[in-house]
């Protein structure tokens, strides 16, 4: 699995783009309340990263935890930008 880093890089690139669009669309439609869902998902991903049986799984869950937790901040930042 020497290509795992390349695949993970592609995954990171795609999720950053998807989450950017998701934050903008959710804030526009629902306001800031979806921050709670990002928080719950982020905390669940932290748990899964810590309890993962493999390093690759821990890396994947760890990244997902931070992208979701960062989205909590971005949800409120987007609200300020949209005003």
Secondary structure, DSSP 8 states (H G I E B T S, - for coil): -TTHHHHHHHHHHHHHHHHHHHHHHHHHHHTTTTHHHHHHHHHHHHHHHHH-SSHHHHHHHHHHHHHHHHHHHHHHHHHHHH-
